[in-house]
Amino acid sequence: MNSFPNKYRAAIDLLQKGRDVLVDGLTEEVLDRGEDIAEGGFLFHEFLETQGTRLHFLSLIVSQLEQSAEIAEEAERMASVHAVPVPLIESETIDGPPMPAKRRRGRAKPKKLTEASTEGRGDDA
Protein backbone atom coordinates (compact mmCIF):
# COMPACT_ATOMS: atom_id res chain seq x y z
CA MET A 1 0.00 0.00 0.00
CA ASN A 2 1.33 3.46 -0.80
CA SER A 3 1.80 6.14 1.86
CA PHE A 4 -1.38 7.99 0.79
CA PRO A 5 -4.79 6.32 0.82
CA ASN A 6 -5.98 8.42 -2.11
CA LYS A 7 -5.00 11.28 -4.40
CA TYR A 8 -6.80 13.85 -2.26
CA ARG A 9 -4.67 13.00 0.77
CA ALA A 10 -1.54 13.29 -1.40
CA ALA A 11 -2.64 16.75 -2.58
CA ILE A 12 -3.37 17.82 1.01
CA ASP A 13 0.12 16.75 2.07
CA LEU A 14 1.70 18.81 -0.72
CA LEU A 15 -0.43 21.86 0.10
CA GLN A 16 0.51 21.58 3.78
CA LYS A 17 4.18 21.65 2.80
CA GLY A 18 3.51 24.72 0.64
CA ARG A 19 1.60 26.28 3.54
CA ASP A 20 4.62 25.80 5.80
CA VAL A 21 6.79 27.66 3.28
CA LEU A 22 4.16 30.42 2.96
CA VAL A 23 3.84 30.87 6.73
CA ASP A 24 7.62 30.94 7.11
CA GLY A 25 7.78 33.73 4.50
CA LEU A 26 4.97 35.61 6.22
CA THR A 27 6.81 35.36 9.51
CA GLU A 28 9.91 36.90 7.95
CA GLU A 29 7.83 39.69 6.39
CA VAL A 30 6.10 40.50 9.71
CA LEU A 31 9.45 40.63 11.49
CA ASP A 32 10.94 42.86 8.77
CA ARG A 33 7.97 45.27 8.84
CA GLY A 34 7.44 44.95 12.59
CA GLU A 35 7.02 48.62 13.44
CA ASP A 36 4.74 49.38 10.48
CA ILE A 37 2.51 46.40 11.18
CA ALA A 38 2.44 47.08 14.93
CA GLU A 39 1.03 50.56 14.27
CA GLY A 40 -2.08 48.97 12.78
CA GLY A 41 -2.26 51.47 9.95
CA PHE A 42 -2.38 51.16 6.18
CA LEU A 43 0.52 48.68 5.87
CA PHE A 44 -1.05 46.40 8.47
CA HIS A 45 -4.39 46.30 6.62
CA GLU A 46 -2.67 45.85 3.26
CA PHE A 47 -0.71 42.95 4.72
CA LEU A 48 -3.91 41.34 6.03
CA GLU A 49 -5.73 41.76 2.72
CA THR A 50 -3.01 40.22 0.61
CA GLN A 51 -1.56 37.57 2.90
CA GLY A 52 -4.75 36.81 4.81
CA THR A 53 -6.62 36.17 1.58
CA ARG A 54 -3.94 33.74 0.42
CA LEU A 55 -4.09 31.80 3.69
CA HIS A 56 -7.89 31.84 3.70
CA PHE A 57 -8.13 30.42 0.17
CA LEU A 58 -5.50 27.81 0.99
CA SER A 59 -7.57 26.72 3.99
CA LEU A 60 -10.71 26.49 1.84
CA ILE A 61 -8.93 24.35 -0.74
CA VAL A 62 -7.53 22.02 1.93
CA SER A 63 -11.00 21.72 3.47
CA GLN A 64 -12.53 20.73 0.12
CA LEU A 65 -9.78 18.17 -0.47
CA GLU A 66 -10.35 16.70 2.99
CA GLN A 67 -14.05 16.25 2.25
CA SER A 68 -13.23 14.58 -1.06
CA ALA A 69 -10.67 12.35 0.67
CA GLU A 70 -13.25 11.23 3.22
CA ILE A 71 -15.79 10.47 0.50
CA ALA A 72 -13.21 8.48 -1.49
CA GLU A 73 -12.17 6.53 1.62
CA GLU A 74 -15.78 5.75 2.50
CA ALA A 75 -16.43 4.55 -1.06
CA GLU A 76 -13.34 2.35 -0.86
CA ARG A 77 -14.51 0.89 2.47
CA MET A 78 -17.94 0.18 1.03
CA ALA A 79 -16.44 -1.47 -2.04
CA SER A 80 -14.24 -3.70 0.11
CA VAL A 81 -17.23 -4.72 2.25
CA HIS A 82 -19.24 -5.69 -0.83
CA ALA A 83 -16.29 -7.47 -2.43
CA VAL A 84 -16.19 -10.23 0.21
CA PRO A 85 -17.11 -13.47 -1.57
CA VAL A 86 -19.95 -15.48 -0.07
CA PRO A 87 -19.70 -19.24 -0.66
CA LEU A 88 -22.65 -20.74 -2.54
CA ILE A 89 -24.61 -23.71 -1.26
CA GLU A 90 -24.60 -26.51 -3.79
CA SER A 91 -28.32 -26.19 -4.58
CA GLU A 92 -28.14 -22.41 -5.04
CA THR A 93 -27.23 -20.59 -8.17
CA ILE A 94 -25.58 -17.19 -8.38
CA ASP A 95 -29.06 -15.64 -8.60
CA GLY A 96 -30.18 -17.42 -5.42
CA PRO A 97 -32.20 -20.54 -4.69
CA PRO A 98 -34.49 -21.87 -7.41
CA MET A 99 -37.92 -20.29 -7.37
CA PRO A 100 -41.15 -22.12 -8.21
CA ALA A 101 -42.68 -21.32 -11.57
CA LYS A 102 -45.23 -18.52 -11.46
CA ARG A 103 -48.80 -19.41 -12.27
CA ARG A 104 -50.63 -17.23 -14.72
CA ARG A 105 -54.02 -16.06 -13.63
CA GLY A 106 -56.76 -14.78 -15.87
CA ARG A 107 -54.82 -15.34 -19.06
CA ALA A 108 -55.23 -18.18 -21.48
CA LYS A 109 -52.24 -20.24 -22.39
CA PRO A 110 -50.76 -19.21 -25.70
CA LYS A 111 -51.56 -21.59 -28.51
CA LYS A 112 -48.86 -23.67 -30.02
CA LEU A 113 -47.44 -22.38 -33.26
CA THR A 114 -48.83 -25.32 -35.29
CA GLU A 115 -52.35 -24.85 -33.91
CA ALA A 116 -52.30 -21.11 -34.50
CA SER A 117 -51.10 -21.48 -38.08
CA THR A 118 -53.87 -23.97 -39.07
CA GLU A 119 -56.65 -22.24 -37.14
CA GLY A 120 -58.72 -19.90 -39.22
CA ARG A 121 -57.88 -21.64 -42.52
CA GLY A 122 -60.89 -23.87 -42.13
CA ASP A 123 -61.22 -27.37 -43.63
CA ASP A 124 -59.97 -26.20 -47.03
CA ALA A 125 -56.36 -26.72 -46.09
N, C-alpha and C positions, 0 to 999 in steps of 0.2 A: 504494500500500500504506500502511496506517495505521502509526503509530509502535509499535504493539503487535501481535505476531504472533497473539495470542489473548487471550481474556477473562481467563484465569488470570494472564498476565503483567501485564495492566492492573491487576488486583487486587493483585498483589505490589507493583507500583510505588506504589500508594496506601498500602498497609500500611507500606512502607518509609518513606514520608513521615511517616506517623503515628508510626512508631517513632522517627524523628528528634526529633519533638516530645516524645514520652514520655521519651526519654533526656535531652533538654535539661532537662525538668522535674525528672527524678531528680537530675541534676547539681546543680541549684539547691537541691534539698531536702537533699542530702548536705552541701553547703557550709554551708547554714543550720544544720544539726544536727551539724556537724562534731565537736564535743567529745563529744556523746552517742553518736554512731555509733562514734567512735574508741575509746571505752571497751569496746565489744563486749558490752554488757549487753543489757537488755530492749529498749531502743529500737532497737538494731542488729538484733536478731533479728526484731522486729516489722517493721522496714523490709524485711528480706530476704523475710519471708513474704508481705507484701503486694505489694511492687514486683517481687520476684524471680518470683513466680507470674505476674504480668502479662506480664513479658518472656518467661518460659518458654512460656506459652500462645501468645503472639504468634509466637515462633519455630516452634512446632509447626504453627500455621496456615500460615505462610509455607512451611514445608517441604512440607505437603500440597499447597498451590497450585503449588509448583514441580514436584512429581511429576505433577500433572494437566496442567500446561503442557507438560511433556516428552511425555506421552502424546498430547496433542492435536497437537503439532508432528510427532510421528512418524506419526500417522494422516494428517495433511495431506501429509507427504512421500510416504507410500505411495499416497495417492489421486492425487497428481500423477504418480507413476511409472506407475500403471495407466491414467491418462487420456491417455497419448501414443497418438495414432492410428497404426495400422499399415496401410499401403496394401495393398489386396487385389489379388491376381493375377487377371487376367481370368477364368480358369477356376474360381476359387474363389468360394464363397459366403461369407456372414458366418459360417456354421457350420463352414466349412472345406472342403476339397476333397471332391468327390462320392465317396461310398463305394459299393462294389458291393453289390448286393442280397444279403441273407442267404438262404442256402438252409435250408429246413426239413428236419429229419431226424426220421424216426420218426413223422411225423404225416401223415395223409392230407390232400390238398388239400380245402378246403371245397367242397361242392357248390354249383353255381349255384342261385340262388333259384328259377328255373323248374323245374329238375330236382327240387329238394327238395320243391316244392309238389305235383308230380304223382306223386312216388314214394309208395308206400303206398296210393294210391287204387285201384290195380289197373287192370284193363281196362274197368271200368264207367264211367269218366269219359268 
